[in-house]
């Protein structure tokens, strides 16, 4: 059995107002963007009054209701998953494919969601949480976090091409360069380790495709300092208090 961890709350000022959409997101009701839609639809009340104006601020002591049900700020949950192949990184999938939520459904009653995304066929480290502030910090271009991938290619890659990836490659959406790229195996030149900060879509696959290689397997071994050490593929665990503190402090740039 996995024992749930009660994380210490972050320091906050109870007298400081927060935006209503952020309050709803922090309570695990929905994302901030969805909260704005609900507010405009008139299903959110503050102290008994319907509020439809975006940008409205509330205090933690205010009585906020959603569809006539009181909103209670949830305890924060942080779950680390070692994602297997053939699962999509969304909360629900219109095409009825398997999603990562199927793998963590026993983790908590709170509504957690994936931080960023991994392609359906990409495996490895994926964080899920109901901490909207942390999620946006970990995915926002301004705060880009370090990621390390183990890449398997369809043929040997030359030392010249590895150097090109270090120096920078121009893709259709601009130049990209890896922070570090090396052979991952002393003998097998089809295996590469790449360290990158970019959050662009399918970036690792596109880098190698631009040089004429096909990625046959892609595994994320590190994300923002979190690794899948001792975690079997498809299994999950709660983050430790120390890991959460480090993420809050903005470590692992």
C-alpha angles and dihedrals in degrees: 000000000000111000113223116235122223105217121209112252117250116252110268137166109243089205095056113100119229128201113267093235090054091048090054092046092049089051089057094244096125143311120298091253092052089046090059090055092049091048092052090047089060099239095121123081130187116202089344096309122111110240119201101159115107115229093034111153127217138187124236088245093058118105105242120185131189117198086348092303119117113249115229122191107246127226110256119255127194119190126181116205129191094216118217126209123277096036121113120222100234135102091240133001123216089206091059094239120152112275131201087248089071088062097051101035092116094052101089145335090241120096106254125178137192120273105229118330144270121208116257091256097040116098135198143053116022126164122210123189146147090226100110094182093054092044092055092046091052094049104032113110089231093062100035112176130216117265128185122199133190105218126198115197134197092240141012114290119223124237086237092060092047088054090050090055089052092048094047138269127222113230128178091271098046141285121323131185130183118236088222137354128180141156106276094206127043092221108025108070091187091075121080136175114213129186115200140162100199118113094197119136117273088346099156094049091046093051092057095038090056088061094048100263127123119218107228096179133011126190125181106217099175135026122176091335095312118121134187093235112155091002117119119222108276093019128110140198138188117260114250120248088250093054091050092049090052093050091048091051089053095244121160097052 
